[in-house]
Amino acid sequence: MTTTAVAVERVLDAKQVVKQFGGLTAVNKVDFHIDSGEIVGLIGPNGAGKTTFFNCLTGLEEPTSGEIRYRGEILSGKPDAVVKTGLARTFQNIRLFQNMTALENVLVGRHCRTSTGPISAIFRGPKYKREEKESTAAARGWLDFVGLSRIEGELAKNLPYGDQRRLEIARALATDPGLLLLDEPTAGMNPIETAQAMALVNSIRDAGLPVIVIEHDMKFIFNLCDRVAVLVQGQLLVEGSPAEVQSDHRVIEAYLGAPVE
């Protein structure tokens, strides 16, 4: 019996990324990459620069220097342009539209893939109706994917915390990304919700979407990820398999507050 090798593609490649705020260097010459089929974890103590690095990748912050490429092309521009290019993210603090339904929240994510002009929208022309139907079907598909189809008409503010987290992921997936970035997806979750989140991230990868995850739950990260990168004081300290990272004395020292070589 023969097996067919699956081609691996470099999805994101960041080289020597620096982000400075005045005299503070929050991200310092970080090299980072993710390939197709991977789940990569990004960890580090509080203040290590993880979210700032995410912000640089997704257009919320412009790197002071360095280069970020998505599928070989230099990535630049504001968040809306980055989303259209193919990167989608969630946030450490949930950013749902609380007074909109679950379905409406996902439709907001879908908006970047529509092209109806204002005149067609005002008069509800054929193109508007076609795109509205397609967008609603896609949104419902993503709600079903994350296990929330039963609550599509519920206001986001009335959903349990774990469901709000999953709804935010569904909204990100509705943009049809080529790479998903999750910023602390299990923050505030109980063990059952955390296990469900792990299953969902694995399902996303199995559907063909690589994922980068920032997380403080080390058990979650080491059981989920193919590779783990550790940031400390804005610098990439070590990168490797979960086993390699767990056993690296520099990582242990960084989390315990001891000097790092």
C-alpha positions in Angstrom: 0.0 0.0 0.0 1.4 3.4 -0.9 0.5 6.8 0.6 0.5 10.1 -1.2 2.5 12.9 0.3 0.6 16.0 1.0 2.2 19.2 -0.3 3.1 21.7 2.4 2.7 25.4 1.6 4.1 28.3 3.5 1.0 30.3 4.5 2.5 33.1 6.6 6.1 34.1 6.9 7.2 37.0 9.2 10.8 38.0 9.2 12.5 40.3 11.7 9.3 42.0 12.7 9.8 45.0 15.1 7.2 47.1 16.7 8.2 50.1 18.8 6.0 52.5 20.8 8.2 55.5 21.4 11.2 54.1 23.4 9.5 50.8 24.1 10.2 47.9 21.8 7.2 45.6 22.2 8.2 43.2 19.4 11.9 42.8 18.7 13.1 41.1 15.4 10.7 38.2 15.6 10.8 35.5 12.9 7.7 33.4 12.7 5.9 31.1 10.2 3.1 28.8 9.7 2.5 26.2 7.0 -0.6 24.6 5.7 -2.2 22.0 7.9 -0.6 23.3 11.1 -1.8 24.6 14.5 0.9 26.8 16.0 0.8 28.1 19.5 2.2 31.5 20.6 2.9 31.7 24.3 4.8 33.8 26.8 4.4 35.6 30.1 2.1 38.6 30.4 3.6 41.6 28.5 5.7 39.4 26.2 4.4 41.0 23.1 2.1 38.3 21.8 -1.0 40.4 21.2 1.1 43.2 19.7 2.6 40.7 17.3 -0.9 39.5 16.4 -1.9 43.1 15.8 1.0 43.5 13.4 0.0 40.4 11.5 -3.6 41.6 11.1 -3.2 45.3 10.3 -4.2 46.8 13.7 -0.6 47.9 14.1 1.9 48.8 11.5 5.3 47.1 12.2 8.2 49.6 12.7 10.3 47.3 10.5 10.4 43.8 9.1 8.4 42.0 6.5 5.2 39.9 6.7 4.2 37.7 3.7 1.0 35.8 3.2 1.3 33.1 0.6 4.3 34.8 -0.8 2.9 38.3 -1.1 3.8 41.1 1.2 1.0 41.8 3.7 0.2 45.4 4.4 -2.8 47.7 4.9 -5.5 48.3 7.4 -7.5 45.4 9.0 -10.3 45.4 6.4 -7.7 44.9 3.6 -5.9 42.2 5.6 -9.2 40.4 6.1 -10.0 40.5 2.4 -6.5 39.1 1.8 -7.3 36.1 3.9 -6.4 36.6 7.6 -9.1 36.5 10.2 -8.9 36.8 14.0 -10.7 36.8 17.2 -9.8 38.9 20.2 -8.7 38.4 23.8 -11.8 40.4 24.9 -15.0 39.3 23.1 -16.0 41.9 20.5 -19.5 40.8 19.4 -22.3 43.1 18.5 -24.3 42.4 21.7 -27.7 43.7 20.5 -27.5 41.7 17.3 -28.5 38.1 16.9 -26.0 35.3 16.4 -26.9 35.1 12.7 -26.5 38.8 12.3 -23.1 38.8 13.9 -21.9 36.1 11.5 -23.4 38.0 8.6 -21.2 41.0 9.6 -18.2 38.8 9.0 -19.6 37.7 5.6 -19.9 41.3 4.5 -16.3 41.5 3.2 -17.1 38.9 0.6 -20.0 40.8 -0.9 -19.9 43.4 -3.7 -23.4 44.8 -3.9 -23.3 48.6 -4.4 -25.4 51.1 -2.5 -28.0 51.6 -5.3 -28.6 47.9 -5.6 -28.9 47.6 -1.8 -31.3 50.5 -1.5 -33.6 49.2 -4.2 -33.0 45.6 -3.3 -32.1 44.6 -6.8 -31.4 41.1 -8.1 -27.7 41.2 -7.2 -28.5 42.3 -3.6 -31.1 39.5 -3.2 -28.7 36.9 -4.6 -25.9 37.9 -2.3 -28.2 38.2 0.7 -29.4 34.6 0.1 -25.9 33.3 -0.4 -24.5 35.1 2.7 -27.4 33.9 4.9 -26.8 30.3 3.8 -23.0 30.6 4.4 -23.6 32.2 7.8 -26.0 29.4 8.9 -23.4 26.9 7.7 -20.7 28.4 9.9 -23.1 28.6 12.9 -23.8 24.9 12.3 -20.1 24.2 12.1 -19.4 25.7 15.5 -22.5 24.0 17.0 -24.6 27.1 17.4 -27.3 26.6 14.7 -30.0 26.2 17.4 -29.5 29.8 18.7 -29.2 31.8 15.5 -32.1 34.1 16.5 -30.7 34.8 20.0 -29.1 38.1 20.9 -25.4 37.8 21.4 -25.6 39.4 24.9 -28.0 36.6 26.1 -25.6 33.7 25.1 -23.5 31.8 27.6 -19.9 32.8 27.7 -18.6 29.7 25.9 -21.2 30.2 23.1 -20.1 33.8 22.7 -16.5 32.6 22.1 -17.7 30.2 19.5 -19.8 32.8 17.9 -16.8 35.1 17.5 -15.0 32.2 15.8 -18.0 31.6 13.5 -17.9 35.3 12.5 -14.2 35.1 11.7 -14.7 31.9 9.6 -17.5 33.7 7.7 -14.8 35.9 6.1 -13.6 32.8 4.2 -10.0 33.1 5.6 -6.9 31.2 4.5 -5.5 31.6 8.1 -7.2 31.9 11.4 -5.7 33.7 14.4 -7.2 33.1 17.8 -6.3 35.3 20.8 -6.9 33.4 24.0 -9.9 31.5 22.8 -10.4 29.6 26.2 -10.0 32.6 28.5 -12.7 32.4 31.2 -13.9 29.0 30.1 -14.6 26.0 32.4 -12.9 22.6 31.6 -15.9 21.4 29.6 -15.9 24.5 27.4 -12.1 24.3 27.0 -12.4 20.7 25.8 -15.1 21.8 23.3 -12.9 24.6 22.1 -10.0 22.2 21.5 -12.3 20.0 19.5 -13.5 22.9 17.4 -9.9 24.2 16.6 -9.0 20.7 15.5 -12.1 20.6 13.3 -11.0 23.9 11.8 -7.6 22.5 10.9 -9.1 19.3 9.6 -11.3 21.5 7.3 -8.0 22.8 5.8 -7.5 26.0 7.7 -4.2 26.6 9.5 -4.5 28.2 13.0 -2.3 30.4 15.2 -3.3 30.4 18.8 -2.3 32.7 21.7 -3.2 31.1 25.0 -2.2 31.1 28.7 -3.6 27.6 29.3 -0.5 25.5 28.8 -2.3 22.2 28.9 -4.6 23.4 26.1 -1.6 24.6 24.0 0.6 21.5 24.5 -2.2 19.1 23.7 -3.4 21.0 20.7 -0.5 22.4 18.8 2.0 21.0 16.3 4.5 23.6 17.1 4.9 26.2 19.9 6.7 29.5 19.8 7.6 31.3 23.0 7.9 35.1 23.2 9.7 36.8 26.1 10.2 40.5 26.4 9.2 40.9 22.7 11.8 38.4 21.5 11.4 34.8 20.2 13.0 32.7 22.9 12.5 29.2 21.6 10.3 27.4 19.0 9.7 23.7 18.5 7.4 20.8 19.2 5.3 20.9 22.4 7.7 18.3 24.0 10.8 20.3 23.1 9.3 23.6 24.4 8.0 22.0 27.7 11.5 20.6 28.5 13.5 23.7 27.6 14.9 25.2 30.8 14.7 28.7 29.3 10.9 28.5 29.0 10.7 27.2 32.6 12.8 30.1 33.8 10.9 32.7 31.9 7.6 31.6 33.4 9.1 31.4 36.9 10.7 34.8 36.6 14.3 33.6 36.7 16.9 35.2 34.5 16.9 34.0 30.9 20.2 33.2 29.1 
